[in-house]
Amino acid sequence: MGGSGWAETGPYQEDLGAAFRQAQARELAKDDHGFPGQSISELWRDEDWQEYILTGGTGTVLDFYALIDAEGGDDVAMMRPLTGSEVRSWAPNGRPTREQWEAALPQLLNPVGRGMGRCTVLYQDGEPAEIAYWGCTAD
């Protein structure tokens, strides 16, 4: 298979790690994908969950074990924030709006490898408003 691109947004928090965990908890509450009663950290210790993610995945923030540093290298099952220069390549002022993100999404999904994710803060009226998440399933 070739991996499937996906995108979603979640509530803004200054702490991107906390926002990411909140987005995961919200997504898991909507759909446990047949793994009831487990937290995201418990799921990632479950070999069946790992197999599920690596052979298909959820097409959501649940496909990622952790949020890594923007300057870090890419690794499977890791969500990475965009660097400032990556953001400015499609949002020149460095404060992308939802509209700019949606317009840039086709180009943003293209370089993302299988099993990898990206995120960035989106702005409304110059203020942080939400966080955009996108990626590609590992299958």
N, C-alpha and C positions, 0 to 999 in steps of 0.2 A: 504494500500500500504506500501512499505518498504523503501522509500527514494532512491534516485539515486545519486551515486557519480559522481563528475565532477572535472575537473582541467583545468586551463588556466594560462597563464603568461601575465605580463604587464610590461611596462617600469619601470626602476628603478628611484627612487628619494630617497634622504637621508631621507626625511620626509615620513614615511610609510603611515601616514594618508592622506597626499596629493597624494601619489601614488595610494592609494586605491580609493580616490574620482575621480582621473583621469581615472582609470580603469573602474569605474562605468559610468562615463560620456561617455567614448568611447563605452562601451557596450550598453548603452541606445541609443546612436546615431545610432548604427547598427540595433537595434530592440527595439521598444518601447512596445512590447507585448500587443498592443491594448490600450495603455494608452498614446495617443499622447499629445505633448506639455507640459509635466510636468517634472520638475527636480526630481532628486532622493529624495530630502527632501520633495517635494510636494507629490510624490508618497507614501512615508511612512506615510503621514498624511491621505491618502485616504483609507477608510475601504475596498473598493473593491480590492485595490492593496494588502493590508494585507491578505485578504482572498485568493487572487490569489497565493501569495507566500506560505502561510501556507497549501494550498491544492494541490500544485504542484510545483510552483516555476519556475524559469528560468534556473536553473542549471548553474548560472553565479554569478559574484560578485554582481549583482543586488538583490540577495536574502538576502542581509545583510544590516542592518540599520546603523551599525557603526563598526569601528575598535576599539577593546578594548585593554587594556594592556596585554602583554604577561603573566604576573603573575596573571591576573584576572581569575576568574572562568568562566566556559562556560555558555552561555545563548543563547537561540534561537534567530536567526537573527543577531548574532554578529560574526564578523571575528576576530580571535585572532592570532597574530604572535606566532610562536613557541618560546619557551625558548631556551637558549643556550644548555642546557642539552638535550632537545628534538632533536635539530638539530644534536648534536654530536652522538646521538644514531644511526644515519644512515650516517652521514658525519663526521667522527672522527676529522677532522681538524677544524670543525666549519664553513667552507666556502664551502657550497655545490655547485656543478656545476649542470647545467641542466641535464646532464647525470645521476648524482647520484640521483637527485630528481625523474627523470622518472623511474629509477630502483627501488627506494624506494616507489613510489606512491601506489602500492597495499597495503603495510603495513601501509602507512600514512593515507589512506582512511578508513581503517578498524576501528580504534578507534573513528573516528569523528561521533558524534551523529547526528540525524536528525535535520536539520535546523541550523547546525553549520558549521563554516568555519575556515580554517587555512591559514596562509601565511608565507613566508620566503624569504629572499633575496637569489638570486642565483648569483654565481660568474663565471667569465670567465677570465682566466689568472691571477687569484688572485684578480681581481677587481670586485666590484659590477656591475652586468650587467642587471639584470631584477628581477622581483618579481614574485614568484610562488604563486598562489591562488588555493585552492581546498576545497571541502566540500561535504555536502550531503543535498539534498533537504528535505524539511520538511514533505512532504506527506508520 
